[in-house]
Amino acid sequence: MDKIHDTITNPSHYTKGDIEPIDFIIAQDMNFCIGNAIKYLARYRWKHEGEGQIQDLRKAIQNIQMQIDSMIDKDIK
């Protein structure tokens, strides 16, 4: 596997821990918003430092809020 392909399909922050977030997300049949939040929460410590970590946590919050809003919209209609 060449180095470019390796950084796209298998960057180091994907392989921390015993399970990749994508495997957990699929196994739990999560939708996009919740799965994306899980991805950001699982990887933020290794993907960035400092402000980048905070940005990833904010992205997780944004995805969770989108899910909440979607659920509220469905209940109202």
C-alpha positions in Angstrom: 0.0 0.0 0.0 1.5 3.4 -1.0 1.9 6.2 1.6 -0.8 8.4 0.0 -3.4 5.6 0.1 -2.4 4.8 3.7 -3.1 8.4 4.9 -6.5 8.3 3.2 -7.8 4.9 4.3 -5.8 4.3 7.5 -4.5 7.4 9.2 -3.0 7.0 12.6 -6.0 8.6 14.4 -8.3 6.0 12.8 -6.6 3.1 14.5 -6.4 4.2 18.2 -8.2 1.9 20.6 -9.6 -1.6 20.1 -12.4 -0.7 17.6 -12.6 1.9 14.8 -15.5 4.3 15.2 -16.9 3.3 11.8 -17.2 -0.3 12.9 -19.0 0.7 16.1 -21.3 3.1 14.2 -22.3 0.4 11.7 -22.7 -2.2 14.4 -25.1 0.1 16.3 -27.0 1.1 13.1 -26.5 4.8 13.9 -27.7 7.5 11.6 -25.4 10.1 10.0 -25.7 12.8 12.7 -25.1 10.5 15.7 -22.4 8.5 13.9 -20.6 11.6 12.9 -20.7 12.9 16.5 -19.3 9.5 17.7 -16.5 9.8 15.1 -15.5 13.3 16.4 -15.7 12.3 20.0 -13.6 9.2 19.5 -10.8 10.8 17.5 -10.5 14.4 18.7 -7.6 13.7 21.1 -5.4 12.2 18.4 -6.3 14.2 15.3 -5.5 17.7 16.5 -4.0 19.6 19.4 -5.3 22.6 21.3 -7.9 24.6 19.4 -8.3 21.8 16.9 -9.5 19.5 19.6 -12.1 22.1 20.8 -13.3 22.4 17.2 -13.8 18.7 16.9 -15.8 18.7 20.1 -17.9 21.6 18.8 -18.5 19.6 15.6 -19.8 16.7 17.7 -22.1 19.1 19.6 -23.4 20.5 16.3 -24.1 17.0 15.0 -26.0 16.1 18.2 -27.9 19.3 18.0 -28.9 18.6 14.4 -30.2 15.2 15.5 -32.2 16.8 18.4 -33.7 19.4 16.0 -34.7 16.7 13.5 -36.4 14.7 16.2 -38.2 17.8 17.5 -39.3 18.7 14.0 -40.8 15.3 13.4 -42.7 15.4 16.8 -44.1 18.9 15.9 -45.4 17.9 12.4 
